[in-house]
Amino acid sequence: MGLFDILKHDEDSPPVIAHPPVIYGLGFVVGYACNIWWGWSFGIGDAIALGWLLIAGGFGLAIWCFWYFLRAGTNIPTNKPTTKLVITGPYRATRNPIYVALTCLYIGLASLVDAPAALLMLIVILPVMHSGVILREEQYLTTKFGEPYEHYMRVTKRYL
């Protein structure tokens, strides 16, 4: 797999606007650059304990999610086809635990590096994720899996 294979979009995959880690990463870079430019601080020093706690929790949740995807034999990247519906493990509590994990990681990193402007970028990132990724994935999964996915949507919250 080459460096640019991540940019290839399989025909049978959700039509997301970008890979979620790219959206979060770009948002963080812009927010952190603004933070440096404006010289903002949370005013409580580096929120190191909170940052590490959120980063550890986010990584733990992401690994748990990846394990369930791998166990089911389906793809994790959004540019690859979903071959199985995963509704167990962390997916029993939320339909989007990987995105919850990315948000925890993001908030943890912003806390760790004392970057309130980066944290404010979530005001942009979360709506982009909702409309540009999550709603598109839901439509794709509804088309692909039909009633089983519609039932899953009725009984499981989108976020928390």
C-alpha positions as semicolon CSV with decimal commas, in nm:
position;residue;x (nm);y (nm);z (nm)
1;M;0,000;0,000;0,000
2;G;0,148;0,329;-0,110
3;L;0,130;0,666;0,059
4;F;-0,146;0,791;-0,172
5;D;-0,364;0,478;-0,152
6;I;-0,547;0,644;0,136
7;L;-0,675;0,900;-0,117
8;K;-0,831;0,633;-0,339
9;H;-1,204;0,599;-0,290
10;D;-1,366;0,260;-0,345
11;E;-1,692;0,274;-0,538
12;D;-1,865;0,076;-0,262
13;S;-1,778;0,300;0,031
14;P;-1,944;0,593;0,207
15;P;-1,914;0,921;0,015
16;V;-1,752;1,111;0,301
17;I;-1,591;1,448;0,229
18;A;-1,260;1,343;0,389
19;H;-1,119;1,082;0,625
20;P;-1,220;1,175;0,980
21;P;-0,861;1,181;1,116
22;V;-0,776;1,432;0,841
23;I;-1,069;1,654;0,943
24;Y;-0,970;1,644;1,310
25;G;-0,599;1,685;1,230
26;L;-0,647;1,981;0,999
27;G;-0,878;2,145;1,252
28;F;-0,622;2,097;1,526
29;V;-0,337;2,240;1,319
30;V;-0,543;2,550;1,230
31;G;-0,661;2,592;1,589
32;Y;-0,315;2,543;1,734
33;A;-0,165;2,793;1,486
34;C;-0,431;3,048;1,587
35;N;-0,354;2,974;1,950
36;I;0,015;3,048;1,894
37;W;-0,073;3,364;1,699
38;W;-0,315;3,495;1,963
39;G;-0,117;3,368;2,264
40;W;-0,422;3,227;2,440
41;S;-0,412;3,009;2,750
42;F;-0,672;2,828;2,956
43;G;-0,537;3,029;3,249
44;I;-0,497;2,720;3,463
45;G;-0,162;2,611;3,333
46;D;-0,126;2,308;3,115
47;A;-0,422;2,084;3,194
48;I;-0,187;1,786;3,192
49;A;-0,387;1,543;3,405
50;L;-0,710;1,606;3,214
51;G;-0,526;1,591;2,883
52;W;-0,362;1,257;2,955
53;L;-0,686;1,112;3,091
54;L;-0,878;1,206;2,775
55;I;-0,597;1,086;2,548
56;A;-0,577;0,751;2,727
57;G;-0,955;0,713;2,721
58;G;-0,971;0,808;2,352
59;F;-0,696;0,564;2,256
60;G;-0,853;0,289;2,465
61;L;-1,194;0,341;2,305
62;A;-1,044;0,355;1,954
63;I;-0,850;0,030;2,007
64;W;-1,164;-0,136;2,141
65;C;-1,356;-0,022;1,829
66;F;-1,080;-0,135;1,591
67;W;-1,072;-0,476;1,759
68;Y;-1,446;-0,522;1,694
69;F;-1,404;-0,419;1,329
70;L;-1,111;-0,657;1,283
71;R;-1,297;-0,938;1,459
72;A;-1,596;-0,888;1,226
73;G;-1,365;-0,885;0,924
74;T;-1,477;-0,545;0,795
75;N;-1,278;-0,241;0,687
76;I;-1,198;0,050;0,915
77;P;-1,098;0,325;0,666
78;T;-1,389;0,525;0,525
79;N;-1,261;0,482;0,168
80;K;-1,310;0,104;0,181
81;P;-1,636;-0,095;0,165
82;T;-1,814;-0,191;0,484
83;T;-1,865;-0,566;0,464
84;K;-2,029;-0,636;0,801
85;L;-2,253;-0,442;1,036
86;V;-2,083;-0,410;1,376
87;I;-2,335;-0,351;1,656
88;T;-2,166;-0,508;1,959
89;G;-1,903;-0,388;2,206
90;P;-1,876;-0,008;2,204
91;Y;-2,126;0,002;1,917
92;R;-2,403;-0,101;2,157
93;A;-2,375;0,237;2,333
94;T;-2,321;0,466;2,033
95;R;-2,324;0,429;1,656
96;N;-2,007;0,640;1,630
97;P;-1,764;0,540;1,905
98;I;-1,456;0,598;1,688
99;Y;-1,562;0,960;1,639
100;V;-1,629;0,993;2,012
101;A;-1,275;0,859;2,063
102;L;-1,130;1,109;1,813
103;T;-1,311;1,392;1,993
104;C;-1,172;1,276;2,331
105;L;-0,822;1,258;2,182
106;Y;-0,865;1,605;2,032
107;I;-0,986;1,763;2,358
108;G;-0,712;1,583;2,550
109;L;-0,441;1,709;2,317
110;A;-0,579;2,065;2,325
111;S;-0,577;2,048;2,706
112;L;-0,229;1,900;2,719
113;V;-0,076;2,172;2,502
114;D;-0,285;2,453;2,660
115;A;-0,456;2,550;2,334
116;P;-0,806;2,694;2,383
117;A;-0,817;2,814;2,020
118;A;-0,767;2,455;1,907
119;L;-1,050;2,352;2,137
120;L;-1,272;2,620;1,981
121;M;-1,211;2,463;1,639
122;L;-1,447;2,186;1,749
123;I;-1,722;2,439;1,670
124;V;-1,622;2,388;1,306
125;I;-1,505;2,026;1,317
126;L;-1,812;1,868;1,477
127;P;-2,067;2,007;1,227
128;V;-1,835;1,911;0,939
129;M;-1,812;1,559;1,082
130;H;-2,188;1,542;1,128
131;S;-2,289;1,653;0,780
132;G;-1,983;1,555;0,579
133;V;-1,913;1,215;0,732
134;I;-2,172;1,075;0,973
135;L;-2,492;1,151;0,779
136;R;-2,327;1,022;0,461
137;E;-2,215;0,703;0,634
138;E;-2,566;0,651;0,771
139;Q;-2,716;0,682;0,423
140;Y;-2,456;0,441;0,283
141;L;-2,517;0,186;0,560
142;T;-2,896;0,217;0,527
143;T;-2,869;0,149;0,154
144;K;-2,624;-0,137;0,204
145;F;-2,781;-0,316;0,503
146;G;-3,146;-0,200;0,496
147;E;-3,373;-0,298;0,786
148;P;-3,100;-0,436;1,016
149;Y;-2,923;-0,099;1,008
150;E;-3,251;0,095;1,038
151;H;-3,335;-0,110;1,348
152;Y;-2,987;-0,042;1,487
153;M;-3,043;0,331;1,428
154;R;-3,372;0,318;1,620
155;V;-3,224;0,146;1,926
156;T;-2,876;0,303;1,944
157;K;-2,791;0,670;1,988
158;R;-2,590;0,846;1,720
159;Y;-2,344;0,994;1,970
160;L;-2,383;0,964;2,347
